[in-house]
Amino acid sequence: MVYLDQYIVFSTLLFLIGLAGFLARRNLFFMLMSLEIMLNAANVSFIAFAKHMGDLGGQMFVLFIIAIAAADAAVAFAVILALYRLKGTTSVEAMKTLKG
Amino acid sequence: MAAAGFYALMAVLVLSAYLSARGRGGALSSFWSIFIVLSIALIVIFYFRDLTQIKSLLFYAFSTLALLCAFFVVTSANPVHSACWLVGSLLNVAFLFVLLEAEFVAAVQVLIYAGAIVVMYLFMVTMIDFHRTLDLTLTRLSVPAVTALVVLLGAEIAHLISRGRAGFVSKADAQPVGPGDVEAIGRAMFTTYALPFEAVSIALLVAMVGAVLIAKRKHGE
């Protein structure tokens, strides 16, 4: 018998791991990985609430989140590639100016 | 008794993961140990037959594995190792979705998240030279700041949950969900959620065109 609390705590911990990774890594690629972990944690929370409230809408939302996360990762990949060609590196320390 | 066995297996997994992070065992060996642990989990499931007794155990096992894999995603220096640990985390979360009776979403997560998005990350690794980047690891100043922020946020969320102000009534796993199978989701997708469905398809089209446009080599390059 697993309570809703436990799923929410797990989702929070996963989100915090992703958040810490996003803030502490100085490379764009690893920041993207941490972003995926954060989205995954939100998905877990949605599904847990969908089961708790008996509503299918939580699962529908997760499907849309996965699709939008795929689109977002594709565009982020393109941006990282363009920035890498421009600056020669993917470290955010090099992205200091707004001037392209 | 099975719980003790599970925790012992997880201790073995942690040890092998630690050794791999130190460069002794190799990331591949720890990946295989995850695979072995999950296979043993499946064997234990079929042995017990009655899943309601073991649901709590499965939840703890898969959630611990998912957190462990996420931790190694964040702290790996090698981008391919990081992608492999991300696959592990996504697969464990898919198991949790099956525990939550959302089988279709679990299948979609494995197919699309672990199967397509992480593959795209590996393509990224082939196109970016990671040896020329400034640094791959955590900087000296950011670790204590990020730790403080994360601990503060965790404490705040824990406080909200324990006080009951998080907006949900806890300690109740009672209500059965409607059927989460493909038919119910398909019916809901094309009736109630038809507009978001069309909007997401347009968003995917725009993302496809935009990604090609942004990453294209310009003239004279």
Interface residues (C-beta under 8 A of the other chain):
Chain A: M1 V2 Y3 L4 D5 Q6 Y7 I8 V9 F10 T12 L13 L14 L16 I17 G18 L19 A20 G21 L23 A24 R25 R26 N27 F29 F30 L32 M33 S34 E36 I37 N40 N43 V44 I47 A48 F49 A50 K51 H52 M53 G54 D55 L56 G57 Q59 M60 V62 L63 F64 I66 A67 I68 A69 A70 A71 D72 A73 A74 V75 F77 A78 V79 I80 L81 A82 Y84 R85 G88 T89 T90 S91 E93 A94
Chain B: T52 K55 S56 F59 S63 A66 L67 A70 F71 V73 V74 T75 S76 P79 S82 A83 L86 S89 L90 V93 L96 F97 L99 L100 E101 A102 F104 V105 V108 Q109 I112 Y113 A116 I117 M120 Y121 F123 M124 V125 M127 I128 F130 R132 T133 L134 D135 L136 L138 T139 S142 V143 A145 V146 T147 L149 V150 L153 G154 I157 A158 I161 A166 F168 S170 K171 A172 D173 Q175 P176 V177 G178 G180 A184 I185 A188 M189 T192 Y193 P196 V200 A203 L204 V206 A207 M208 G210 A211 V212 L213 I214 A215 R217 E221
